Amino acid sequence: MPSILFVNRVFPPDPGATGRLAADAARHLHGQGWDVAVLCCGPTDAADVHHGVDVRRAAAPQGQSWRDTLEQISALARGVAQLPPADVTVLMSDPPLLGLVGRLVKARGGVSIHWLQDLYPDLFDLVAPGEAPSAAVLRQAGRAALASHDRILAIDVAMLEPLAAYGVPRHRVAVVPNWADAWADGGRPAWPTAMPIAMPTAMPTARQGLHVVHAGSLGRAHDTAGLLDAAARLAADRTAIRFTFAGGGSARHRFDAAVRARGLADRVACRPWLADAALARLIRSADLALAVLDRRAAGMALPCKAHLALALGRPVVFCGPPGTGLAALLRDSGAGLWLPPGDGAALARTLAHLAADPAAMQRLAAGAAAVAPSQAHAAGVARFHGAVRDALGVTAAADALVQVPPALAALAGQDLGLCRP
């Protein structure tokens, strides 16, 4: 069977959604007979074998500044160069601009796949608006690198338009939506996870009205003003709707402070990251799951926890840009609703209507139950496996560059500020 190398900044037991997706895919492919290896960052160089998968860690800082990001890319590029060439190398989008290493992969005779969870460098405009001007060199290199891969795996159809604008032929792009964690199927994670917060002992109990849950990060790519506005409107109308926000992210501190300042703490519960079992119980306790995305992030990102909620049979209200695959899925399956981002009045009206219409809630729940198998772990890794098999037949371009892009060496010593949420 062929060999495959996954390259990403994090990998379990480190927390992080991209690492968990890589772990799911690695374990599945190993079970299908592939020779699987993983290269990620760590505090020191290390090597281990888990479930038959060779896991190598390259020493690199774990921060999110430009300097940290460049050092992470450089460390992973050196690791790729030192490992035996794999038939297929999957470069994820954490750290941003990791796709720059694709030319090195192709120069060594392998098939380069860029698995895009977030579309950088475009997303920098939203998450790093105050960057240093010299970082524009990396922006230009990152856009050029997108067209150099043999195959790009995009998590949403909305990514197709910006990819085409950067010269990526449509036949080189496969849309592979994310999936729910393995434990949502009743299985166990491939690797133990190191959650930074212990799971709480109390979970929501029986109540009247709706319980709406947002599970995941709140960062610069997520609209929070509309959420606060909707919660305030519903509280003023004394509608029996309660919210729970569980997770973290760069916007969580400001969001939690705004909840307290606006007197919404009795309606909006703010919880930290939860362990798997607690998160599953929380989502299952919800009547609705909430997913949000800033309109400026259209085609660049997608809230992955929506797939987890759907796999657990919970309908989703998605407040985000139109034209995404998630919005179409909710519409076509009846598993949820789409609303424009930032419109707190529309969200409040929608939730108030659903709270007063049990039949409508039952229809949404039935739609979520019907679509749940397609969002589950087993279906997701099978889609991924099919896309990788297809890409293996692609012939790498002959003009690949051997060196890691010189922009990394030129800028690695500069302090360019933050580049991620």
Contacts in CASP RR format, 6 or more apart in sequence:
PFRMAT RR
TARGET T0000
AUTHOR 0000-0000-0000
METHOD contacts of the structure
MODEL  1
MPSILFVNRVFPPDPGATGRLAADAARHLHGQGWDVAVLCCGPTDAADVH
HGVDVRRAAAPQGQSWRDTLEQISALARGVAQLPPADVTVLMSDPPLLGL
VGRLVKARGGVSIHWLQDLYPDLFDLVAPGEAPSAAVLRQAGRAALASHD
RILAIDVAMLEPLAAYGVPRHRVAVVPNWADAWADGGRPAWPTAMPIAMP
TAMPTARQGLHVVHAGSLGRAHDTAGLLDAAARLAADRTAIRFTFAGGGS
ARHRFDAAVRARGLADRVACRPWLADAALARLIRSADLALAVLDRRAAGM
ALPCKAHLALALGRPVVFCGPPGTGLAALLRDSGAGLWLPPGDGAALART
LAHLAADPAAMQRLAAGAAAVAPSQAHAAGVARFHGAVRDALGVTAAADA
LVQVPPALAALAGQDLGLCRP
1 32 0 8 1.000
1 33 0 8 1.000
1 34 0 8 1.000
1 35 0 8 1.000
2 34 0 8 1.000
2 35 0 8 1.000
2 87 0 8 1.000
2 88 0 8 1.000
2 392 0 8 1.000
3 34 0 8 1.000
3 35 0 8 1.000
3 36 0 8 1.000
3 37 0 8 1.000
3 84 0 8 1.000
3 86 0 8 1.000
3 87 0 8 1.000
3 88 0 8 1.000
4 29 0 8 1.000
4 34 0 8 1.000
4 35 0 8 1.000
4 36 0 8 1.000
4 37 0 8 1.000
4 86 0 8 1.000
4 87 0 8 1.000
4 88 0 8 1.000
4 89 0 8 1.000
4 90 0 8 1.000
4 388 0 8 1.000
5 36 0 8 1.000
5 37 0 8 1.000
5 38 0 8 1.000
5 39 0 8 1.000
5 80 0 8 1.000
5 83 0 8 1.000
5 86 0 8 1.000
5 88 0 8 1.000
5 89 0 8 1.000
5 90 0 8 1.000
6 22 0 8 1.000
6 25 0 8 1.000
6 26 0 8 1.000
6 36 0 8 1.000
6 37 0 8 1.000
6 38 0 8 1.000
6 39 0 8 1.000
6 90 0 8 1.000
6 92 0 8 1.000
7 38 0 8 1.000
7 39 0 8 1.000
7 40 0 8 1.000
7 76 0 8 1.000
7 80 0 8 1.000
7 89 0 8 1.000
7 90 0 8 1.000
7 91 0 8 1.000
7 92 0 8 1.000
7 98 0 8 1.000
7 101 0 8 1.000
8 18 0 8 1.000
8 19 0 8 1.000
8 22 0 8 1.000
8 38 0 8 1.000
8 39 0 8 1.000
8 40 0 8 1.000
8 92 0 8 1.000
8 94 0 8 1.000
8 98 0 8 1.000
9 18 0 8 1.000
9 40 0 8 1.000
9 41 0 8 1.000
9 60 0 8 1.000
9 72 0 8 1.000
9 76 0 8 1.000
9 92 0 8 1.000
9 94 0 8 1.000
9 95 0 8 1.000
9 98 0 8 1.000
10 16 0 8 1.000
10 18 0 8 1.000
10 19 0 8 1.000
10 40 0 8 1.000
10 41 0 8 1.000
10 94 0 8 1.000
11 19 0 8 1.000
11 22 0 8 1.000
11 23 0 8 1.000
11 38 0 8 1.000
11 40 0 8 1.000
11 55 0 8 1.000
11 57 0 8 1.000
11 191 0 8 1.000
12 19 0 8 1.000
12 20 0 8 1.000
12 23 0 8 1.000
12 189 0 8 1.000
12 190 0 8 1.000
12 191 0 8 1.000
12 192 0 8 1.000
12 193 0 8 1.000
12 194 0 8 1.000
13 191 0 8 1.000
13 192 0 8 1.000
13 193 0 8 1.000
13 194 0 8 1.000
14 40 0 8 1.000
14 42 0 8 1.000
14 194 0 8 1.000
15 193 0 8 1.000
15 194 0 8 1.000
15 195 0 8 1.000
15 196 0 8 1.000
15 273 0 8 1.000
17 117 0 8 1.000
17 304 0 8 1.000
18 92 0 8 1.000
18 93 0 8 1.000
18 94 0 8 1.000
18 117 0 8 1.000
19 40 0 8 1.000
19 92 0 8 1.000
19 94 0 8 1.000
20 181 0 8 1.000
20 189 0 8 1.000
20 193 0 8 1.000
21 117 0 8 1.000
21 178 0 8 1.000
21 179 0 8 1.000
21 304 0 8 1.000
22 38 0 8 1.000
22 90 0 8 1.000
22 92 0 8 1.000
23 38 0 8 1.000
23 189 0 8 1.000
23 190 0 8 1.000
23 191 0 8 1.000
24 179 0 8 1.000
24 181 0 8 1.000
24 182 0 8 1.000
24 190 0 8 1.000
24 377 0 8 1.000
24 381 0 8 1.000
25 90 0 8 1.000
25 381 0 8 1.000
25 384 0 8 1.000
25 385 0 8 1.000
26 36 0 8 1.000
26 38 0 8 1.000
26 53 0 8 1.000
26 190 0 8 1.000
27 51 0 8 1.000
27 53 0 8 1.000
27 190 0 8 1.000
28 381 0 8 1.000
28 382 0 8 1.000
28 384 0 8 1.000
28 385 0 8 1.000
29 36 0 8 1.000
29 385 0 8 1.000
29 388 0 8 1.000
30 36 0 8 1.000
30 51 0 8 1.000
30 52 0 8 1.000
30 53 0 8 1.000
32 385 0 8 1.000
35 86 0 8 1.000
36 52 0 8 1.000
36 53 0 8 1.000
36 54 0 8 1.000
37 53 0 8 1.000
37 54 0 8 1.000
37 55 0 8 1.000
37 56 0 8 1.000
37 83 0 8 1.000
37 86 0 8 1.000
38 53 0 8 1.000
38 54 0 8 1.000
38 55 0 8 1.000
38 56 0 8 1.000
39 56 0 8 1.000
39 57 0 8 1.000
39 58 0 8 1.000
39 76 0 8 1.000
39 79 0 8 1.000
39 80 0 8 1.000
39 83 0 8 1.000
40 55 0 8 1.000
40 56 0 8 1.000
40 57 0 8 1.000
40 58 0 8 1.000
40 76 0 8 1.000
41 57 0 8 1.000
41 58 0 8 1.000
41 59 0 8 1.000
41 60 0 8 1.000
41 62 0 8 1.000
41 72 0 8 1.000
41 75 0 8 1.000
41 76 0 8 1.000
42 57 0 8 1.000
42 58 0 8 1.000
42 59 0 8 1.000
42 60 0 8 1.000
42 62 0 8 1.000
43 59 0 8 1.000
43 62 0 8 1.000
44 57 0 8 1.000
44 59 0 8 1.000
45 57 0 8 1.000
45 58 0 8 1.000
45 59 0 8 1.000
46 56 0 8 1.000
46 57 0 8 1.000
47 54 0 8 1.000
47 55 0 8 1.000
47 56 0 8 1.000
47 57 0 8 1.000
48 55 0 8 1.000
49 55 0 8 1.000
50 190 0 8 1.000
50 191 0 8 1.000
51 190 0 8 1.000
51 191 0 8 1.000
56 79 0 8 1.000
56 83 0 8 1.000
58 75 0 8 1.000
58 76 0 8 1.000
58 78 0 8 1.000
58 79 0 8 1.000
59 75 0 8 1.000
60 68 0 8 1.000
60 71 0 8 1.000
60 72 0 8 1.000
60 74 0 8 1.000
60 75 0 8 1.000
60 76 0 8 1.000
61 67 0 8 1.000
61 68 0 8 1.000
61 71 0 8 1.000
61 72 0 8 1.000
62 68 0 8 1.000
63 69 0 8 1.000
64 418 0 8 1.000
64 419 0 8 1.000
64 420 0 8 1.000
64 421 0 8 1.000
65 415 0 8 1.000
65 416 0 8 1.000
65 417 0 8 1.000
65 418 0 8 1.000
65 419 0 8 1.000
66 131 0 8 1.000
66 132 0 8 1.000
66 135 0 8 1.000
66 411 0 8 1.000
66 414 0 8 1.000
66 415 0 8 1.000
66 416 0 8 1.000
66 417 0 8 1.000
66 418 0 8 1.000
66 419 0 8 1.000
67 412 0 8 1.000
67 413 0 8 1.000
67 414 0 8 1.000
67 415 0 8 1.000
67 416 0 8 1.000
67 417 0 8 1.000
69 95 0 8 1.000
69 96 0 8 1.000
69 97 0 8 1.000
69 419 0 8 1.000
69 420 0 8 1.000
70 138 0 8 1.000
70 408 0 8 1.000
70 411 0 8 1.000
70 412 0 8 1.000
70 413 0 8 1.000
71 412 0 8 1.000
72 95 0 8 1.000
73 95 0 8 1.000
73 97 0 8 1.000
73 98 0 8 1.000
73 100 0 8 1.000
73 101 0 8 1.000
73 408 0 8 1.000
74 404 0 8 1.000
74 408 0 8 1.000
74 409 0 8 1.000
74 412 0 8 1.000
76 95 0 8 1.000
76 98 0 8 1.000
76 101 0 8 1.000
77 100 0 8 1.000
77 101 0 8 1.000
77 104 0 8 1.000
77 404 0 8 1.000
77 408 0 8 1.000
80 89 0 8 1.000
80 101 0 8 1.000
80 104 0 8 1.000
80 105 0 8 1.000
80 108 0 8 1.000
81 104 0 8 1.000
81 108 0 8 1.000
85 108 0 8 1.000
85 109 0 8 1.000
85 110 0 8 1.000
86 110 0 8 1.000
87 110 0 8 1.000
87 111 0 8 1.000
87 392 0 8 1.000
88 110 0 8 1.000
88 111 0 8 1.000
88 113 0 8 1.000
88 388 0 8 1.000
88 391 0 8 1.000
88 392 0 8 1.000
89 102 0 8 1.000
89 105 0 8 1.000
89 110 0 8 1.000
89 111 0 8 1.000
89 112 0 8 1.000
89 113 0 8 1.000
90 113 0 8 1.000
90 115 0 8 1.000
90 153 0 8 1.000
90 388 0 8 1.000
91 98 0 8 1.000
91 99 0 8 1.000
91 101 0 8 1.000
91 102 0 8 1.000
91 105 0 8 1.000
91 112 0 8 1.000
91 113 0 8 1.000
91 114 0 8 1.000
91 115 0 8 1.000
91 149 0 8 1.000
92 98 0 8 1.000
92 114 0 8 1.000
92 115 0 8 1.000
92 117 0 8 1.000
93 99 0 8 1.000
93 114 0 8 1.000
93 115 0 8 1.000
93 116 0 8 1.000
93 117 0 8 1.000
93 118 0 8 1.000
93 119 0 8 1.000
93 120 0 8 1.000
94 117 0 8 1.000
94 118 0 8 1.000
95 420 0 8 1.000
96 118 0 8 1.000
96 120 0 8 1.000
96 121 0 8 1.000
96 123 0 8 1.000
96 124 0 8 1.000
96 419 0 8 1.000
96 420 0 8 1.000
97 120 0 8 1.000
97 121 0 8 1.000
97 138 0 8 1.000
97 141 0 8 1.000
97 142 0 8 1.000
97 145 0 8 1.000
99 114 0 8 1.000
99 142 0 8 1.000
99 145 0 8 1.000
99 146 0 8 1.000
99 149 0 8 1.000
100 141 0 8 1.000
100 142 0 8 1.000
100 145 0 8 1.000
100 404 0 8 1.000
100 405 0 8 1.000
100 408 0 8 1.000
101 404 0 8 1.000
102 112 0 8 1.000
102 114 0 8 1.000
102 145 0 8 1.000
102 148 0 8 1.000
102 149 0 8 1.000
102 400 0 8 1.000
103 112 0 8 1.000
103 145 0 8 1.000
103 148 0 8 1.000
103 400 0 8 1.000
103 401 0 8 1.000
103 402 0 8 1.000
103 405 0 8 1.000
104 400 0 8 1.000
104 401 0 8 1.000
104 402 0 8 1.000
104 403 0 8 1.000
104 404 0 8 1.000
105 111 0 8 1.000
105 112 0 8 1.000
106 112 0 8 1.000
106 148 0 8 1.000
106 150 0 8 1.000
106 396 0 8 1.000
106 397 0 8 1.000
106 400 0 8 1.000
107 400 0 8 1.000
107 401 0 8 1.000
107 402 0 8 1.000
109 396 0 8 1.000
109 400 0 8 1.000
110 396 0 8 1.000
111 150 0 8 1.000
111 151 0 8 1.000
111 391 0 8 1.000
111 392 0 8 1.000
111 393 0 8 1.000
111 394 0 8 1.000
111 396 0 8 1.000
112 148 0 8 1.000
112 149 0 8 1.000
112 150 0 8 1.000
112 151 0 8 1.000
112 396 0 8 1.000
113 149 0 8 1.000
113 150 0 8 1.000
113 151 0 8 1.000
113 152 0 8 1.000
113 153 0 8 1.000
113 388 0 8 1.000
113 391 0 8 1.000
114 146 0 8 1.000
114 149 0 8 1.000
114 151 0 8 1.000
114 152 0 8 1.000
114 153 0 8 1.000
115 152 0 8 1.000
115 153 0 8 1.000
115 176 0 8 1.000
116 152 0 8 1.000
116 153 0 8 1.000
116 154 0 8 1.000
116 155 0 8 1.000
116 159 0 8 1.000
117 155 0 8 1.000
117 178 0 8 1.000
117 301 0 8 1.000
117 304 0 8 1.000
118 300 0 8 1.000
118 301 0 8 1.000
119 159 0 8 1.000
119 162 0 8 1.000
119 163 0 8 1.000
119 299 0 8 1.000
119 300 0 8 1.000
119 301 0 8 1.000
120 142 0 8 1.000
121 138 0 8 1.000
121 139 0 8 1.000
121 142 0 8 1.000
121 143 0 8 1.000
122 162 0 8 1.000
122 299 0 8 1.000
122 300 0 8 1.000
123 221 0 8 1.000
123 297 0 8 1.000
123 300 0 8 1.000
123 301 0 8 1.000
124 131 0 8 1.000
124 135 0 8 1.000
124 139 0 8 1.000
124 419 0 8 1.000
125 296 0 8 1.000
126 220 0 8 1.000
126 221 0 8 1.000
126 294 0 8 1.000
126 296 0 8 1.000
126 297 0 8 1.000
126 300 0 8 1.000
127 219 0 8 1.000
127 220 0 8 1.000
127 221 0 8 1.000
127 419 0 8 1.000
127 420 0 8 1.000
127 421 0 8 1.000
128 135 0 8 1.000
128 417 0 8 1.000
128 418 0 8 1.000
128 419 0 8 1.000
128 420 0 8 1.000
131 416 0 8 1.000
131 417 0 8 1.000
131 418 0 8 1.000
131 419 0 8 1.000
132 414 0 8 1.000
132 415 0 8 1.000
132 416 0 8 1.000
132 417 0 8 1.000
134 411 0 8 1.000
134 414 0 8 1.000
134 416 0 8 1.000
135 411 0 8 1.000
135 416 0 8 1.000
135 419 0 8 1.000
137 407 0 8 1.000
137 410 0 8 1.000
137 411 0 8 1.000
138 407 0 8 1.000
138 411 0 8 1.000
141 405 0 8 1.000
141 407 0 8 1.000
143 166 0 8 1.000
144 166 0 8 1.000
145 405 0 8 1.000
146 152 0 8 1.000
146 163 0 8 1.000
146 166 0 8 1.000
146 167 0 8 1.000
146 168 0 8 1.000
147 166 0 8 1.000
147 167 0 8 1.000
147 168 0 8 1.000
148 397 0 8 1.000
148 400 0 8 1.000
149 172 0 8 1.000
150 172 0 8 1.000
150 391 0 8 1.000
150 394 0 8 1.000
150 395 0 8 1.000
150 396 0 8 1.000
150 397 0 8 1.000
151 172 0 8 1.000
151 173 0 8 1.000
151 174 0 8 1.000
151 387 0 8 1.000
151 390 0 8 1.000
151 391 0 8 1.000
151 394 0 8 1.000
152 163 0 8 1.000
152 168 0 8 1.000
152 172 0 8 1.000
152 173 0 8 1.000
152 174 0 8 1.000
153 173 0 8 1.000
153 174 0 8 1.000
153 175 0 8 1.000
153 176 0 8 1.000
153 384 0 8 1.000
153 387 0 8 1.000
154 160 0 8 1.000
154 163 0 8 1.000
154 173 0 8 1.000
154 174 0 8 1.000
154 175 0 8 1.000
154 176 0 8 1.000
155 175 0 8 1.000
155 176 0 8 1.000
155 177 0 8 1.000
155 178 0 8 1.000
155 302 0 8 1.000
155 304 0 8 1.000
156 175 0 8 1.000
156 177 0 8 1.000
156 299 0 8 1.000
156 302 0 8 1.000
156 324 0 8 1.000
156 325 0 8 1.000
156 326 0 8 1.000
157 175 0 8 1.000
157 323 0 8 1.000
157 324 0 8 1.000
157 325 0 8 1.000
157 328 0 8 1.000
158 298 0 8 1.000
158 299 0 8 1.000
158 302 0 8 1.000
158 321 0 8 1.000
158 323 0 8 1.000
158 324 0 8 1.000
158 325 0 8 1.000
159 173 0 8 1.000
159 175 0 8 1.000
159 299 0 8 1.000
159 300 0 8 1.000
160 170 0 8 1.000
160 173 0 8 1.000
160 175 0 8 1.000
161 299 0 8 1.000
162 299 0 8 1.000
162 300 0 8 1.000
163 173 0 8 1.000
164 170 0 8 1.000
172 394 0 8 1.000
174 387 0 8 1.000
174 390 0 8 1.000
174 391 0 8 1.000
176 380 0 8 1.000
176 383 0 8 1.000
176 384 0 8 1.000
176 387 0 8 1.000
177 307 0 8 1.000
177 325 0 8 1.000
177 380 0 8 1.000
177 383 0 8 1.000
178 302 0 8 1.000
178 304 0 8 1.000
178 307 0 8 1.000
178 380 0 8 1.000
179 307 0 8 1.000
179 311 0 8 1.000
179 375 0 8 1.000
179 376 0 8 1.000
179 377 0 8 1.000
179 379 0 8 1.000
179 380 0 8 1.000
179 381 0 8 1.000
179 383 0 8 1.000
180 307 0 8 1.000
180 308 0 8 1.000
180 310 0 8 1.000
180 311 0 8 1.000
180 312 0 8 1.000
180 375 0 8 1.000
180 376 0 8 1.000
180 377 0 8 1.000
181 189 0 8 1.000
181 276 0 8 1.000
181 308 0 8 1.000
181 377 0 8 1.000
182 188 0 8 1.000
182 189 0 8 1.000
182 190 0 8 1.000
182 377 0 8 1.000
183 189 0 8 1.000
183 276 0 8 1.000
183 277 0 8 1.000
183 280 0 8 1.000
184 280 0 8 1.000
184 308 0 8 1.000
184 311 0 8 1.000
184 312 0 8 1.000
184 376 0 8 1.000
184 377 0 8 1.000
185 311 0 8 1.000
185 376 0 8 1.000
185 377 0 8 1.000
185 378 0 8 1.000
187 377 0 8 1.000
189 276 0 8 1.000
193 275 0 8 1.000
193 276 0 8 1.000
195 273 0 8 1.000
195 274 0 8 1.000
195 275 0 8 1.000
195 276 0 8 1.000
196 272 0 8 1.000
196 273 0 8 1.000
197 272 0 8 1.000
197 273 0 8 1.000
197 274 0 8 1.000
197 275 0 8 1.000
198 275 0 8 1.000
199 274 0 8 1.000
199 275 0 8 1.000
199 277 0 8 1.000
199 278 0 8 1.000
200 271 0 8 1.000
200 274 0 8 1.000
200 278 0 8 1.000
203 278 0 8 1.000
203 281 0 8 1.000
203 282 0 8 1.000
203 285 0 8 1.000
204 211 0 8 1.000
204 242 0 8 1.000
204 244 0 8 1.000
204 269 0 8 1.000
204 282 0 8 1.000
204 285 0 8 1.000
207 240 0 8 1.000
207 242 0 8 1.000
208 240 0 8 1.000
209 240 0 8 1.000
209 241 0 8 1.000
209 242 0 8 1.000
209 287 0 8 1.000
209 355 0 8 1.000
210 240 0 8 1.000
210 241 0 8 1.000
210 242 0 8 1.000
210 287 0 8 1.000
210 288 0 8 1.000
210 351 0 8 1.000
210 354 0 8 1.000
210 355 0 8 1.000
210 361 0 8 1.000
211 241 0 8 1.000
211 242 0 8 1.000
211 244 0 8 1.000
211 285 0 8 1.000
211 286 0 8 1.000
211 287 0 8 1.000
211 288 0 8 1.000
212 241 0 8 1.000
212 242 0 8 1.000
212 243 0 8 1.000
212 244 0 8 1.000
212 286 0 8 1.000
212 287 0 8 1.000
212 288 0 8 1.000
212 289 0 8 1.000
212 290 0 8 1.000
212 317 0 8 1.000
212 351 0 8 1.000
213 243 0 8 1.000
213 244 0 8 1.000
213 245 0 8 1.000
213 246 0 8 1.000
213 282 0 8 1.000
213 283 0 8 1.000
213 285 0 8 1.000
213 286 0 8 1.000
213 288 0 8 1.000
213 289 0 8 1.000
213 290 0 8 1.000
213 309 0 8 1.000
213 314 0 8 1.000
214 227 0 8 1.000
214 243 0 8 1.000
214 244 0 8 1.000
214 245 0 8 1.000
214 246 0 8 1.000
214 289 0 8 1.000
214 290 0 8 1.000
214 291 0 8 1.000
214 292 0 8 1.000
215 246 0 8 1.000
215 247 0 8 1.000
215 274 0 8 1.000
215 279 0 8 1.000
215 282 0 8 1.000
215 283 0 8 1.000
215 289 0 8 1.000
215 305 0 8 1.000
215 308 0 8 1.000
215 309 0 8 1.000
216 246 0 8 1.000
216 247 0 8 1.000
216 248 0 8 1.000
216 303 0 8 1.000
216 305 0 8 1.000
217 247 0 8 1.000
217 248 0 8 1.000
217 249 0 8 1.000
217 252 0 8 1.000
217 421 0 8 1.000
218 224 0 8 1.000
218 245 0 8 1.000
218 247 0 8 1.000
218 248 0 8 1.000
218 249 0 8 1.000
218 250 0 8 1.000
218 251 0 8 1.000
218 252 0 8 1.000
218 255 0 8 1.000
218 292 0 8 1.000
219 249 0 8 1.000
219 250 0 8 1.000
219 251 0 8 1.000
219 252 0 8 1.000
219 421 0 8 1.000
220 250 0 8 1.000
220 251 0 8 1.000
220 294 0 8 1.000
220 421 0 8 1.000
221 293 0 8 1.000
221 294 0 8 1.000
221 297 0 8 1.000
221 300 0 8 1.000
221 301 0 8 1.000
221 421 0 8 1.000
222 251 0 8 1.000
222 292 0 8 1.000
222 293 0 8 1.000
222 294 0 8 1.000
222 303 0 8 1.000
223 292 0 8 1.000
223 293 0 8 1.000
223 294 0 8 1.000
223 295 0 8 1.000
223 319 0 8 1.000
223 320 0 8 1.000
223 341 0 8 1.000
223 342 0 8 1.000
224 251 0 8 1.000
224 254 0 8 1.000
224 255 0 8 1.000
224 258 0 8 1.000
224 292 0 8 1.000
225 342 0 8 1.000
226 319 0 8 1.000
226 341 0 8 1.000
226 342 0 8 1.000
226 343 0 8 1.000
226 344 0 8 1.000
226 347 0 8 1.000
227 243 0 8 1.000
227 255 0 8 1.000
227 290 0 8 1.000
227 292 0 8 1.000
227 319 0 8 1.000
227 344 0 8 1.000
227 347 0 8 1.000
228 255 0 8 1.000
228 258 0 8 1.000
228 259 0 8 1.000
228 262 0 8 1.000
228 264 0 8 1.000
229 342 0 8 1.000
229 344 0 8 1.000
229 345 0 8 1.000
229 347 0 8 1.000
229 348 0 8 1.000
230 344 0 8 1.000
230 345 0 8 1.000
230 347 0 8 1.000
230 348 0 8 1.000
230 351 0 8 1.000
231 243 0 8 1.000
231 259 0 8 1.000
231 262 0 8 1.000
231 264 0 8 1.000
231 267 0 8 1.000
231 268 0 8 1.000
232 262 0 8 1.000
232 264 0 8 1.000
233 344 0 8 1.000
233 345 0 8 1.000
233 348 0 8 1.000
234 241 0 8 1.000
234 267 0 8 1.000
234 348 0 8 1.000
234 351 0 8 1.000
234 352 0 8 1.000
235 263 0 8 1.000
235 264 0 8 1.000
235 267 0 8 1.000
237 348 0 8 1.000
237 352 0 8 1.000
239 348 0 8 1.000
239 351 0 8 1.000
239 352 0 8 1.000
239 355 0 8 1.000
240 355 0 8 1.000
241 267 0 8 1.000
241 351 0 8 1.000
241 352 0 8 1.000
241 355 0 8 1.000
242 267 0 8 1.000
242 268 0 8 1.000
242 269 0 8 1.000
243 267 0 8 1.000
243 268 0 8 1.000
243 269 0 8 1.000
243 290 0 8 1.000
244 268 0 8 1.000
244 269 0 8 1.000
244 271 0 8 1.000
244 282 0 8 1.000
244 286 0 8 1.000
245 252 0 8 1.000
245 255 0 8 1.000
245 268 0 8 1.000
245 269 0 8 1.000
245 270 0 8 1.000
245 271 0 8 1.000
246 271 0 8 1.000
246 272 0 8 1.000
246 273 0 8 1.000
246 274 0 8 1.000
246 279 0 8 1.000
246 282 0 8 1.000
247 271 0 8 1.000
247 272 0 8 1.000
247 273 0 8 1.000
247 274 0 8 1.000
248 272 0 8 1.000
248 273 0 8 1.000
249 421 0 8 1.000
250 421 0 8 1.000
251 421 0 8 1.000
252 270 0 8 1.000
255 270 0 8 1.000
256 270 0 8 1.000
259 265 0 8 1.000
259 268 0 8 1.000
259 270 0 8 1.000
271 282 0 8 1.000
274 282 0 8 1.000
280 312 0 8 1.000
283 289 0 8 1.000
283 308 0 8 1.000
283 309 0 8 1.000
283 312 0 8 1.000
283 314 0 8 1.000
284 312 0 8 1.000
284 314 0 8 1.000
286 309 0 8 1.000
286 314 0 8 1.000
287 314 0 8 1.000
287 315 0 8 1.000
287 354 0 8 1.000
287 361 0 8 1.000
288 314 0 8 1.000
288 315 0 8 1.000
288 316 0 8 1.000
288 317 0 8 1.000
288 351 0 8 1.000
288 354 0 8 1.000
288 364 0 8 1.000
289 305 0 8 1.000
289 306 0 8 1.000
289 309 0 8 1.000
289 310 0 8 1.000
289 314 0 8 1.000
289 315 0 8 1.000
289 316 0 8 1.000
289 317 0 8 1.000
290 316 0 8 1.000
290 317 0 8 1.000
290 319 0 8 1.000
291 303 0 8 1.000
291 305 0 8 1.000
291 306 0 8 1.000
291 309 0 8 1.000
291 316 0 8 1.000
291 317 0 8 1.000
291 318 0 8 1.000
291 319 0 8 1.000
291 320 0 8 1.000
291 326 0 8 1.000
292 303 0 8 1.000
292 318 0 8 1.000
292 319 0 8 1.000
292 320 0 8 1.000
292 341 0 8 1.000
293 301 0 8 1.000
293 302 0 8 1.000
293 303 0 8 1.000
293 318 0 8 1.000
293 319 0 8 1.000
293 320 0 8 1.000
293 321 0 8 1.000
293 324 0 8 1.000
293 341 0 8 1.000
294 320 0 8 1.000
294 341 0 8 1.000
295 320 0 8 1.000
295 321 0 8 1.000
295 340 0 8 1.000
295 341 0 8 1.000
295 342 0 8 1.000
297 321 0 8 1.000
298 320 0 8 1.000
298 321 0 8 1.000
298 323 0 8 1.000
298 324 0 8 1.000
299 321 0 8 1.000
299 324 0 8 1.000
302 324 0 8 1.000
302 325 0 8 1.000
302 326 0 8 1.000
303 318 0 8 1.000
303 326 0 8 1.000
306 316 0 8 1.000
306 318 0 8 1.000
306 326 0 8 1.000
307 375 0 8 1.000
308 375 0 8 1.000
309 315 0 8 1.000
309 316 0 8 1.000
309 368 0 8 1.000
310 316 0 8 1.000
310 335 0 8 1.000
310 368 0 8 1.000
310 371 0 8 1.000
310 372 0 8 1.000
310 375 0 8 1.000
311 372 0 8 1.000
311 375 0 8 1.000
311 376 0 8 1.000
311 377 0 8 1.000
312 372 0 8 1.000
313 365 0 8 1.000
313 368 0 8 1.000
313 369 0 8 1.000
313 372 0 8 1.000
314 365 0 8 1.000
314 368 0 8 1.000
315 334 0 8 1.000
315 335 0 8 1.000
315 336 0 8 1.000
315 337 0 8 1.000
315 361 0 8 1.000
315 364 0 8 1.000
315 365 0 8 1.000
315 367 0 8 1.000
315 368 0 8 1.000
316 326 0 8 1.000
316 330 0 8 1.000
316 335 0 8 1.000
316 336 0 8 1.000
316 337 0 8 1.000
316 368 0 8 1.000
317 336 0 8 1.000
317 337 0 8 1.000
317 339 0 8 1.000
317 347 0 8 1.000
317 350 0 8 1.000
317 351 0 8 1.000
318 324 0 8 1.000
318 326 0 8 1.000
318 327 0 8 1.000
318 330 0 8 1.000
318 336 0 8 1.000
318 337 0 8 1.000
318 338 0 8 1.000
318 339 0 8 1.000
319 339 0 8 1.000
319 340 0 8 1.000
319 341 0 8 1.000
319 342 0 8 1.000
319 343 0 8 1.000
319 347 0 8 1.000
320 327 0 8 1.000
320 338 0 8 1.000
320 339 0 8 1.000
320 340 0 8 1.000
320 341 0 8 1.000
321 327 0 8 1.000
321 341 0 8 1.000
322 338 0 8 1.000
322 340 0 8 1.000
327 338 0 8 1.000
329 335 0 8 1.000
329 371 0 8 1.000
330 336 0 8 1.000
330 337 0 8 1.000
330 338 0 8 1.000
331 338 0 8 1.000
333 367 0 8 1.000
333 370 0 8 1.000
333 371 0 8 1.000
334 363 0 8 1.000
334 364 0 8 1.000
334 367 0 8 1.000
334 368 0 8 1.000
334 371 0 8 1.000
335 364 0 8 1.000
335 367 0 8 1.000
335 368 0 8 1.000
335 370 0 8 1.000
335 371 0 8 1.000
336 364 0 8 1.000
336 367 0 8 1.000
336 368 0 8 1.000
337 350 0 8 1.000
337 364 0 8 1.000
339 346 0 8 1.000
339 347 0 8 1.000
339 350 0 8 1.000
340 346 0 8 1.000
353 360 0 8 1.000
354 360 0 8 1.000
354 361 0 8 1.000
354 364 0 8 1.000
373 379 0 8 1.000
END
